Amino acid sequence: MSWKPANKPSRVPSWVPGPVRWVVKWGLVAAFLAFLVGLYYLYLASKFDIERVARMPERSVILDRTGLEFAYIHGERRRLITREEIPEVMVQALRAREDVRFPVHSGIDAKGLVRATLRNIKDRSFTQGASTLTMQLARNSYDMRAKSLHRKLLEMALTLRIEHHYSKDEILTHYLNRIYFGSGCHGVEEAAQTYFGRPTSELNTSECAMLVGIIRGPHVFSPFRNWDGALAQRDEVFERMLVCGFLTEQEIEAAKAEKIRLVPEKDRGRGSSYVKESIRRHLQVLLEKHDIRDGGLRIHTSLDAKTQWKYDALLSRPISGLEKDEVGDLQAAVVKMDAETGGVMAMCGGRSYYHSAYNRAYRAKRDLGPAYEPFLSAIAHERGKVVIPGQAVQTGRQLGVPEAIRLTKRLGISGPFQESEDLYRGAVAASPVEMAMASSILANHGKKPRLHFIERITDEQGRELYRYEPGASQAIRPDSARDAMAEVKQAYGKTEWVDVTGSCRDAWGVRVDARSVSVIWLGYDQPKKMGTREQVKKALSSLWVR
């Protein structure tokens, strides 16, 4: 007779139904596994530098084509503020919009988490996150963007660490010091100074609500780019504050009546430069398109810093032959670009950004006069016409005005055009950027490159966030461009021409080097005669940077 061990009595009373026993048993197993997973993610979270939460995001730096530091962008007015400098109405707006239970939860809002989990199960994807302010702070401090279960669990573990290490007031302050507010603004103080020209502590209720409102879409709802959208977000914040009991209807109406003191466009970017502001605008487009919100970016550009600085210095001094001892009202614009890639190597939109932020390189449309002749020659060759040197009208008549306008537009010159035979003599207006692009087509075998400043963007760790993809379209045939450049060299003895309009109100200089094209325009904002033809040509020629 074999021995059998006695059955151990069950720890669960016999009257408990079998299905309940099964749920209890596997529930305990699941709880134990969840405990182990929690320990694992707490261990991972312990590896992160908790002090990073309180540190300021680094400023972004502009590098030229050789890697030389050219300038800083974003962060010139960045400053960490204290809890005492944050208006109470901003705190209330932030709670109403982002996390009304912030003072009472432990960093993870269980109610919100359950609601988001059920929604994600229903949608079969991570469409909602139920992120508290502390969770958003963790995500922004450690750059966790991927939507995955692993990221969410790690974020929650980091959130618990932050809540344990910092007080609620410190968390709130660190959040507002770090979060991205659009237009390159990291932190509420930089946003307040950039958008409203005043410190956070002096913002009124309407301005506070607007800043809070744009947090969810900092690129889309920047008041500089989308005023109506920013106002709509402000009103949504007011509606939430009403629901949460932070403001009454009467107080909201009074707040909406307050003036929002947005910095005027002419005063934005004071202390900057034409090229820096051009890069800033290009950067904003890329940040929005690729949803880049990090600070500490390294912006690798096509600029040649030494050439840029030389042109800045030249234009800041009196122009020889036209000015005597001091800089007057005479203006100038410069564009130098890589003819093959379209990368801008230098740009001056005027002689002093401080005195006039109007970027003439982009926006000034001035008569070309005789400077149009090489382009007329190129489009005549494109249609197989006979180019008669020094006889622009006879050359142009073979094309006709409508065809000449159509082909000139293909070169990137948008006009306005004089719709008569005066067009052939240069009765067409262009900006310096358009002239640089048209000249690049002649220098680049008829190919039209894409103008750009930014080659690539990397983050603090050197990870590449963006890279420019080169591209060019064939504007005219290679032989048309080549023949036009040959005629320039024959007429001027080199691939460089300086011409002055008949009225001596505008002067243009174009120089084509081995691979780059440089354009200089000289004139007054309110057109008037600069001097004699020879004086103006000599003055412009003195501005070339060799």
C-alpha positions in Angstrom: 0.0 0.0 0.0 1.6 3.3 -1.1 1.7 6.4 1.0 -0.2 9.6 -0.2 0.3 13.0 1.4 -2.7 14.4 3.0 -4.3 17.3 1.1 -3.6 20.6 2.8 -6.7 22.5 3.8 -7.5 25.5 1.6 -6.8 28.9 3.0 -10.0 30.1 1.3 -13.1 29.1 3.2 -15.1 26.2 1.6 -18.2 28.3 1.3 -16.4 30.7 -1.2 -17.6 29.9 -4.7 -15.0 28.5 -7.1 -14.9 31.4 -9.6 -14.3 33.8 -6.7 -11.4 31.7 -5.5 -10.0 31.8 -9.0 -10.2 35.6 -9.2 -8.6 36.0 -5.7 -5.8 33.6 -6.7 -4.9 35.2 -10.0 -5.6 38.7 -8.6 -2.8 38.1 -6.0 -0.5 36.9 -8.8 -1.3 40.0 -10.9 -0.7 42.3 -7.9 2.6 40.7 -7.2 3.7 41.1 -10.9 2.5 44.7 -10.9 4.6 45.2 -7.7 7.7 43.8 -9.5 7.1 46.0 -12.5 6.7 49.0 -10.3 10.0 48.2 -8.5 11.7 47.9 -11.9 10.5 51.2 -13.2 11.3 52.9 -9.9 14.8 51.5 -10.3 15.0 52.9 -13.9 13.7 56.3 -12.6 16.4 56.4 -9.9 19.1 56.5 -12.6 17.8 60.0 -13.8 19.3 63.2 -12.5 16.5 64.6 -10.4 18.2 68.0 -10.2 17.7 68.5 -13.9 14.1 69.4 -13.3 15.1 72.7 -11.6 17.7 73.6 -14.2 17.1 76.1 -17.1 17.0 74.6 -20.6 20.1 75.7 -22.5 20.0 78.4 -25.1 20.1 77.4 -28.8 23.2 78.3 -30.7 23.6 79.2 -34.4 26.6 77.7 -36.1 28.0 78.8 -39.4 29.0 76.4 -42.3 32.4 75.8 -40.6 31.0 75.1 -37.1 31.9 78.5 -35.8 29.5 79.9 -33.2 27.7 82.8 -34.9 25.0 83.8 -32.4 22.5 82.6 -29.8 18.9 82.3 -30.6 16.1 81.9 -28.1 16.9 82.5 -24.5 18.4 86.0 -24.5 15.8 87.0 -21.9 15.4 83.6 -20.3 15.4 83.8 -16.5 14.2 81.4 -13.7 11.5 83.1 -11.7 10.3 82.3 -8.1 6.9 81.2 -6.9 6.3 84.7 -5.5 6.6 86.2 -9.0 3.9 84.1 -10.5 0.4 85.8 -10.3 -2.2 83.7 -8.5 -4.6 84.1 -11.4 -2.0 82.3 -13.6 -1.8 79.5 -11.1 -5.6 79.2 -11.2 -5.7 79.3 -15.0 -3.1 76.6 -15.2 -4.9 74.3 -12.7 -8.2 74.9 -14.5 -6.7 74.1 -18.0 -4.3 71.4 -17.1 -4.7 69.8 -13.7 -7.4 71.0 -11.3 -6.6 68.4 -8.7 -2.9 69.3 -8.6 -2.7 70.4 -4.9 -4.2 67.1 -3.7 -2.9 64.2 -5.8 0.5 62.5 -5.5 1.5 63.4 -9.0 -0.6 60.7 -10.6 -4.3 61.5 -10.8 -6.0 58.0 -10.5 -9.4 59.3 -11.7 -7.9 60.8 -14.8 -5.8 57.8 -15.4 -8.7 55.4 -15.3 -10.7 57.7 -17.7 -7.8 57.9 -20.1 -7.1 54.1 -19.9 -10.7 53.3 -20.8 -10.6 55.7 -23.7 -7.3 54.2 -25.0 -8.7 50.7 -24.8 -11.7 51.9 -26.8 -9.6 53.6 -29.4 -7.0 50.8 -29.4 -4.2 53.4 -29.3 -2.6 55.9 -26.9 -4.9 58.8 -27.8 -5.1 60.2 -24.2 -2.5 60.5 -21.5 -4.2 62.0 -18.4 -1.0 63.8 -17.7 -0.8 65.9 -14.5 1.4 68.9 -14.3 4.1 66.8 -12.6 3.9 64.2 -15.3 4.3 66.9 -18.0 7.3 68.3 -16.1 8.9 64.9 -16.1 8.2 64.4 -19.8 9.7 67.9 -20.7 12.6 67.6 -18.3 13.8 64.3 -19.7 12.5 64.7 -23.3 10.2 61.7 -23.4 8.1 62.0 -26.5 7.3 58.5 -27.7 3.8 57.2 -27.2 4.3 53.8 -25.6 3.4 51.9 -22.5 7.1 51.8 -21.5 7.4 55.6 -21.7 4.2 56.1 -19.7 5.3 53.8 -16.9 8.7 55.4 -16.8 7.1 58.8 -16.7 4.9 57.8 -13.8 7.9 56.5 -11.9 9.8 59.8 -12.5 6.7 61.7 -11.4 6.7 59.9 -8.0 10.4 60.8 -7.6 9.7 64.4 -8.4 6.8 64.6 -6.0 8.9 63.1 -3.3 11.9 65.4 -4.0 10.1 68.8 -4.5 7.2 70.6 -2.9 4.0 71.5 -4.8 5.1 75.1 -5.2 8.5 74.1 -6.5 6.9 71.7 -9.0 4.6 74.4 -10.2 7.5 76.9 -10.5 9.8 74.5 -12.3 7.0 73.6 -14.7 6.4 77.2 -15.7 10.2 77.8 -15.9 10.6 74.9 -18.3 7.5 74.6 -20.5 7.6 75.7 -24.1 5.4 78.7 -25.1 6.1 79.0 -28.8 8.2 81.5 -30.7 11.3 80.0 -29.2 10.3 80.8 -25.6 11.2 78.3 -23.0 9.8 79.4 -19.6 7.0 81.8 -18.7 9.3 84.7 -18.0 10.8 84.6 -21.5 7.3 84.2 -23.0 6.0 87.2 -21.0 8.9 89.4 -22.1 8.8 88.2 -25.7 5.0 88.5 -26.2 4.1 91.3 -23.9 7.3 93.2 -23.1 7.0 92.9 -19.4 7.8 90.5 -16.5 5.4 87.7 -15.5 4.6 89.4 -12.3 3.1 92.4 -14.2 0.8 90.4 -16.5 -2.9 91.1 -16.3 -5.6 88.4 -16.1 -6.2 88.2 -19.8 -2.5 87.9 -20.6 -2.0 85.2 -18.0 -4.9 83.2 -19.5 -3.6 83.6 -23.0 -0.1 82.3 -22.0 -1.7 79.2 -20.3 -4.0 78.7 -23.3 -1.2 78.4 -25.9 0.7 75.7 -23.9 -1.1 72.8 -25.7 -0.3 74.2 -29.1 2.7 76.5 -28.7 3.5 76.6 -32.4 -0.1 76.8 -33.7 -1.4 79.3 -31.1 1.5 81.7 -30.8 -0.1 85.2 -30.7 2.6 86.5 -33.1 1.5 83.9 -35.7 -2.2 83.3 -34.9 -3.8 86.1 -33.0 -7.4 84.8 -33.4 -6.3 81.3 -32.3 -4.5 82.6 -29.2 -7.7 84.6 -28.3 -9.8 81.5 -28.7 -7.5 79.5 -26.4 -7.6 82.3 -23.8 -11.4 82.1 -23.9 -11.3 78.4 -23.4 -9.2 78.9 -20.3 -11.7 81.4 -19.0 -14.5 78.9 -19.5 -12.6 76.3 -17.5 -11.9 78.8 -14.7 -15.6 79.5 -14.5 -16.5 75.8 -14.3 -13.8 75.3 -11.6 -15.0 78.3 -9.6 -11.9 80.4 -9.9 -13.6 83.3 -11.6 -17.1 84.6 -11.8 -18.8 85.6 -15.1 -18.5 89.2 -14.1 -14.8 88.8 -13.5 -14.3 87.1 -16.8 -16.1 89.9 -18.7 -13.9 92.4 -16.9 -10.7 90.4 -17.8 -11.8 90.2 -21.5 -12.1 93.9 -21.5 -8.5 94.3 -20.4 -6.0 95.3 -23.1 -3.6 92.6 -24.2 -0.3 94.5 -24.5 1.2 92.5 -27.4 4.7 93.7 -28.5 4.3 95.6 -31.8 5.8 93.8 -34.8 8.4 96.6 -35.4 9.8 96.1 -31.9 10.1 92.3 -31.9 13.7 91.1 -32.0 15.3 94.4 -30.9 19.0 93.8 -30.4 19.0 91.2 -33.1 20.1 91.3 -36.8 18.6 90.8 -40.2 20.2 87.4 -40.7 19.4 86.3 -37.2 15.7 87.2 -37.5 15.6 85.4 -40.9 17.0 82.3 -39.4 14.6 82.6 -36.5 11.6 82.7 -38.9 12.9 79.7 -40.9 13.5 77.9 -37.6 9.9 78.5 -36.4 8.6 76.8 -39.5 10.8 73.8 -39.0 10.0 73.6 -35.3 6.3 73.6 -36.0 6.6 71.1 -38.9 8.7 68.6 -37.0 7.2 69.4 -33.5 10.6 70.2 -31.9 10.1 71.8 -28.5 13.5 71.2 -26.9 15.9 73.9 -25.8 19.7 73.7 -26.3 19.4 73.2 -30.0 22.5 73.5 -32.2 21.4 75.1 -35.5 23.8 74.3 -38.3 23.4 76.9 -41.0 24.8 77.7 -44.5 26.2 81.1 -43.2 29.8 82.2 -43.6 30.2 84.1 -40.3 33.3 86.0 -41.3 31.7 87.2 -44.6 28.6 88.3 -42.7 30.6 90.2 -40.1 32.6 92.0 -42.8 29.4 93.1 -44.6 27.9 94.2 -41.3 31.0 96.3 -40.6 31.1 97.8 -44.1 27.5 98.9 -44.1 27.7 100.4 -40.6 30.3 103.0 -41.9 29.8 106.0 -44.2 29.7 104.9 -47.9 32.7 106.3 -49.7 31.9 108.9 -52.3 28.2 109.3 -51.3 28.5 110.1 -47.5 31.0 112.1 -45.7 31.6 111.8 -42.0 28.5 110.0 -40.8 25.9 107.4 -41.9 22.8 109.1 -43.4 19.5 107.8 -44.9 21.1 105.9 -47.8 20.2 102.3 -47.5 21.8 99.0 -48.8 21.0 95.3 -48.9 23.3 92.4 -49.4 22.6 88.7 -50.3 25.3 86.1 -50.8 24.3 82.6 -51.5 25.6 79.2 -52.6 24.6 79.1 -56.3 24.4 75.3 -56.3 22.5 74.6 -53.0 20.7 77.9 -52.4 22.2 78.2 -48.9 22.4 81.8 -47.8 26.0 82.7 -46.8 25.4 86.3 -45.8 22.4 88.7 -45.7 22.0 92.3 -44.7 18.5 93.7 -45.0 19.7 97.3 -44.3 22.5 99.2 -42.7 21.2 99.0 -39.1 18.7 96.6 -37.7 18.4 98.7 -34.6 17.2 101.7 -36.5 15.1 99.8 -39.0 14.0 96.2 -38.8 12.5 96.4 -42.3 14.4 93.6 -44.2 15.0 95.1 -47.7 16.7 91.9 -48.9 13.3 90.2 -48.9 10.8 93.0 -49.1 12.2 95.9 -51.1 11.1 95.7 -54.7 13.3 98.1 -56.7 13.8 98.9 -60.5 16.5 96.8 -62.1 17.3 99.1 -65.1 20.3 97.9 -67.0 21.0 95.1 -64.4 18.1 93.2 -66.1 20.0 92.8 -69.4 21.8 89.4 -68.5 18.4 87.9 -67.6 16.8 89.2 -70.8 19.7 87.6 -72.7 19.2 84.3 -70.9 15.4 84.1 -71.7 16.1 85.1 -75.3 18.6 82.2 -75.7 16.0 80.0 -74.1 13.6 80.7 -77.0 16.4 80.5 -79.6 16.3 84.2 -80.4 19.3 86.3 -81.5 20.8 88.4 -78.6 22.0 91.8 -79.8 24.5 93.1 -77.3 23.7 96.6 -76.1 20.4 96.5 -77.9 17.9 95.4 -75.3 14.8 96.5 -77.1 15.7 94.8 -80.3 16.5 91.6 -78.4 13.3 91.8 -76.4 11.0 92.4 -79.4 11.8 89.0 -80.7 10.1 87.6 -77.5 7.2 89.9 -77.0 6.2 91.4 -73.6 4.0 88.6 -72.4 6.6 85.9 -73.1 9.4 88.0 -71.6 7.3 88.4 -68.4 6.5 84.7 -68.2 10.1 83.6 -68.7 11.4 86.2 -66.2 9.1 84.8 -63.6 10.7 81.4 -64.1 14.0 82.9 -63.0 12.4 83.9 -59.7 11.8 87.6 -60.4 8.1 88.3 -59.6 7.8 91.9 -60.6 5.9 94.2 -60.9 6.6 94.5 -64.6 6.0 97.4 -67.0 3.9 95.9 -69.7 5.4 97.8 -72.5 8.7 97.8 -74.4 10.2 99.6 -71.5 10.4 96.2 -69.8 13.3 95.3 -72.1 15.2 98.3 -70.7 14.7 97.1 -67.2 11.3 98.5 -66.2 10.9 95.6 -63.8 11.2 95.5 -60.0 12.9 92.7 -57.9 14.1 92.2 -54.4 17.8 91.5 -53.7 16.8 87.9 -52.7 15.1 87.5 -56.1 18.1 88.9 -57.9 20.4 86.5 -56.0 18.1 83.6 -57.0 17.9 84.6 -60.7 21.7 85.1 -60.8 22.2 81.6 -59.2 20.2 80.1 -62.0 22.6 81.6 -64.6 25.6 80.4 -62.5 24.1 76.9 -61.8 23.6 75.7 -65.4 19.9 76.9 -65.4 19.0 75.1 -62.2 16.9 76.9 -59.6 18.0 75.9 -56.0 15.8 76.3 -52.9 16.8 79.2 -50.7 17.5 78.2 -47.1 19.5 79.0 -44.1 19.3 75.9 -41.9 21.2 72.8 -43.0 20.5 70.6 -39.9 19.3 70.8 -36.3 20.7 68.7 -33.4 19.8 68.5 -29.8 22.0 68.7 -26.6 23.1 65.1 -27.0 24.0 65.5 -30.7 20.9 63.6 -32.0 19.8 64.9 -35.4 16.3 66.3 -35.4 16.3 67.8 -38.9 18.4 67.7 -42.1 17.8 69.8 -45.2 17.1 67.8 -48.3 18.7 69.5 -51.3 16.6 70.0 -54.4 16.7 72.1 -57.5 14.4 72.5 -60.5 15.5 73.2 -64.1 14.3 76.8 -64.8 16.1 77.2 -68.2 18.3 75.1 -70.4 22.0 74.8 -69.3 23.2 76.3 -72.6 20.9 79.3 -72.2 22.4 80.1 -68.8 26.0 79.4 -70.1 25.6 81.7 -73.1 24.2 84.5 -70.9 27.1 84.3 -68.5 29.5 84.3 -71.4 28.0 87.5 -72.7 28.4 89.1 -69.2 32.1 88.2 -69.2 32.5 89.6 -72.7 30.8 92.8 -71.8 32.3 93.5 -68.4 35.6 91.5 -68.6 34.5 89.3 -65.7 31.4 87.6 -64.2 30.5 90.7 -62.3 28.3 93.6 -63.2 27.4 96.9 -61.6 24.6 99.0 -63.1 22.7 102.1 -62.1 19.1 103.0 -63.2 18.8 106.0 -65.5 17.5 108.2 -62.7 20.4 107.1 -60.4 17.8 106.2 -57.8 18.8 102.5 -57.6 22.1 100.7 -58.1 22.7 96.9 -58.4 25.8 94.9 -58.2 26.0 91.2 -59.0 29.1 89.1 -58.7 29.4 85.4 -59.6 32.4 83.5 -58.1 33.4 79.9 -58.5 30.4 78.7 -56.6 28.6 81.7 -54.9 26.6 84.6 -56.1 26.6 88.0 -54.3 24.1 90.8 -54.8 24.2 94.4 -53.5 21.4 97.0 -53.8 22.0 100.6 -53.0 19.3 103.3 -52.8 17.0 105.4 -50.5 13.7 104.0 -49.0 12.0 107.0 -50.5 13.6 106.9 -54.0 15.7 109.9 -54.9 18.9 110.5 -56.8 22.1 109.3 -55.0 24.7 111.1 -57.1 26.2 110.8 -60.6 26.3 107.5 -62.3 30.0 107.1 -61.9 29.9 108.1 -58.2 27.2 105.5 -57.5 29.0 102.7 -59.4 32.2 103.5 -57.6 30.5 103.6 -54.2 28.8 100.3 -54.7 31.9 98.6 -56.0 33.7 99.6 -52.8 31.2 97.4 -50.8 32.3 94.0 -52.2 33.8 91.7 -49.6 36.6 89.8 -51.3 
